[in-house]
Each structure stands twice: as C-alpha cells, then as structure tokens.
Amino acid sequence: KYASRFSIQDPMETNALLARQGINGGNIETVLPVELAQILGSEYIVIGSVLVDYKGTTNNESSSSSSEIKDKGNKKTTFSSGTSTSTEQFKTQVDLKVYVDNGRNISSESRTSLWQGEEAYQATLKFLIKRCPLYSK
C-alpha cells in the first residue's frame, strides 16, 4: 500500500525460487543478503523477525459487599458483587532490516512493543515500516 513505486514479489514466488536453490527455514540464515538478491532478482531485500515471548497471566479480582439492618424485626440484608479478569501478557520484539542488491544494509530497526497482547507485533511492525527508507505516503 505504501510502496507503490515498487513491485512487491509474491511470497509464493519467493518461496519457490528459494526452494529451487535448496534454501528453507532451517538454513536461510546461512545465505547472505547479496546472494538472496541474486536468487530472487530483487533490488531490495527486506528481512524481518518477530519474537513473541509469553510472560504469564495477570489476574485482577475485586469484590464489594454491603449490609443493611432494618430496625423492625432485626432483619439483615447483605448484597455482594465481584468481578474477576484474567489477562495473558506477552513481550514482543520486532526486527526489520533492508538491504540493497549489493548487500549493503540501508536500514536496521528494532522495537519492543508497548502493547502486551499476543497480536502486538502487528502495530509494532507497522510502526517500523513507517520508518523504513522504502516507505512513502
């Protein structure tokens, strides 16, 4: 959407070109960005990673009660209410690097998400993309 001056390669094409060269998720880290650019026929290589660590669950509970005593007949009425919420917390780290076809790194950004939800990487990735040199409004 924000890289209209570029033609973005379809992920299926990327995966097929990498598979033909024997490159997969297990050995992609052994390939240099300049080699990736040659294999994919790309001017720019964008490499990113998202690390989501489960930190635990936070439980919040609150309750209240009130009693009312009536003088006639010594009748006592008690009202009680309570709420309980449970929130899972995650720590999300997003890294984004951009290389040109000669292997030179032109951008390297890393950010820990301010949000603690499981989907926090989406907002953090958008934040980093806006600061990427390839981004244009």
Wavefront OBJ file of the C-alpha trace (Angstrom):
o trace
v 0.000 0.000 0.000
v 2.761 2.468 0.920
v 5.405 1.240 -1.513
v 3.577 1.993 -4.751
v 6.777 2.826 -6.618
v 7.960 -0.756 -6.062
v 6.808 -4.081 -7.372
v 6.490 -6.419 -4.375
v 7.348 -10.019 -5.154
v 4.624 -12.525 -4.314
v 5.610 -14.737 -1.331
v 4.784 -17.894 -3.315
v 7.276 -16.867 -5.996
v 9.883 -16.057 -3.359
v 9.400 -19.421 -1.644
v 9.583 -21.300 -4.954
v 12.802 -19.544 -6.015
v 14.388 -20.247 -2.627
v 13.262 -23.895 -2.642
v 14.848 -24.425 -6.085
v 18.154 -23.375 -4.526
v 17.661 -25.672 -1.512
v 17.024 -22.773 0.846
v 14.422 -23.261 3.568
v 13.581 -22.025 7.060
v 16.311 -24.186 8.542
v 19.188 -22.795 6.507
v 18.056 -19.313 5.352
v 20.376 -17.704 7.906
v 23.393 -19.113 6.048
v 22.569 -17.091 2.910
v 23.905 -13.548 2.573
v 21.563 -10.714 1.510
v 23.561 -10.189 -1.701
v 23.019 -13.868 -2.573
v 19.302 -13.568 -1.816
v 19.063 -10.562 -4.129
v 20.701 -12.543 -6.940
v 18.490 -15.619 -6.407
v 15.294 -13.567 -6.184
v 16.224 -10.990 -8.825
v 15.414 -8.187 -6.400
v 16.780 -4.690 -5.951
v 15.895 -4.653 -2.240
v 15.775 -7.415 0.334
v 13.669 -6.879 3.452
v 14.438 -9.264 6.297
v 12.399 -9.268 9.446
v 11.771 -11.294 12.541
v 9.129 -11.302 15.229
v 9.787 -12.784 18.662
v 6.767 -13.218 20.932
v 7.541 -14.407 24.488
v 4.779 -15.476 26.826
v 5.301 -13.653 30.120
v 2.393 -15.002 32.152
v -1.127 -14.218 33.203
v -2.322 -11.336 35.337
v -5.424 -11.891 37.416
v -7.429 -8.981 38.792
v -10.244 -9.544 41.222
v -12.466 -7.133 43.047
v -15.469 -7.604 45.262
v -17.739 -5.470 47.342
v -20.473 -6.126 49.821
v -22.864 -4.006 51.782
v -25.188 -4.852 54.615
v -28.405 -3.244 55.619
v -30.035 -3.773 59.018
v -33.656 -2.829 59.495
v -34.732 -1.777 62.965
v -38.047 -3.554 62.853
v -37.623 -7.273 63.243
v -33.808 -7.175 63.270
v -33.687 -8.181 59.622
v -30.259 -8.080 57.970
v -29.789 -7.953 54.176
v -26.378 -8.353 52.546
v -25.537 -7.512 48.944
v -22.356 -8.818 47.373
v -20.807 -8.479 43.943
v -17.499 -9.437 42.414
v -15.548 -9.367 39.190
v -12.538 -11.261 38.018
v -10.439 -10.665 34.914
v -7.518 -12.634 33.569
v -5.079 -11.178 31.016
v -2.275 -13.006 29.237
v 0.873 -10.934 28.791
v 3.447 -11.215 26.021
v 6.702 -9.435 25.250
v 7.053 -8.760 21.533
v 10.276 -7.823 19.752
v 10.239 -6.910 16.042
v 13.397 -6.511 13.928
v 13.398 -5.168 10.369
v 16.423 -4.826 8.064
v 16.600 -3.549 4.489
v 19.457 -4.384 2.116
v 20.193 -3.241 -1.429
v 21.161 -5.769 -4.105
v 24.891 -5.296 -3.447
v 24.384 -6.498 0.157
v 24.712 -3.084 1.818
v 22.412 -2.575 4.800
v 20.460 0.698 4.386
v 18.175 0.320 7.389
v 18.160 -1.687 10.591
v 15.415 -1.083 13.135
v 14.356 -2.976 16.217
v 11.491 -2.267 18.564
v 9.900 -3.830 21.617
v 6.147 -3.433 21.536
v 4.431 -1.142 24.014
v 1.436 -3.465 23.983
v 1.418 -6.795 25.774
v -1.175 -8.722 23.763
v -0.434 -11.673 21.515
v -1.137 -9.621 18.366
v 1.082 -6.673 19.413
v 3.568 -7.448 16.642
v 1.162 -6.056 14.020
v 1.169 -2.499 15.400
v 4.909 -2.651 16.063
v 5.639 -3.862 12.519
v 3.539 -1.024 11.063
v 5.491 1.430 13.236
v 8.828 0.130 11.892
v 7.651 0.062 8.282
v 6.742 3.759 8.503
v 10.358 4.475 9.452
v 11.757 2.341 6.640
v 13.518 4.198 3.770
v 11.300 2.406 1.227
v 8.092 3.760 2.805
v 6.288 6.651 1.130
v 2.841 8.044 1.776
l 1 2 3 4 5 6 7 8 9 10 11 12 13 14 15 16 17 18 19 20 21 22 23 24 25 26 27 28 29 30 31 32 33 34 35 36 37 38 39 40 41 42 43 44 45 46 47 48 49 50 51 52 53 54 55 56 57 58 59 60 61 62 63 64 65 66 67 68 69 70 71 72 73 74 75 76 77 78 79 80 81 82 83 84 85 86 87 88 89 90 91 92 93 94 95 96 97 98 99 100 101 102 103 104 105 106 107 108 109 110 111 112 113 114 115 116 117 118 119 120 121 122 123 124 125 126 127 128 129 130 131 132 133 134 135 136 137
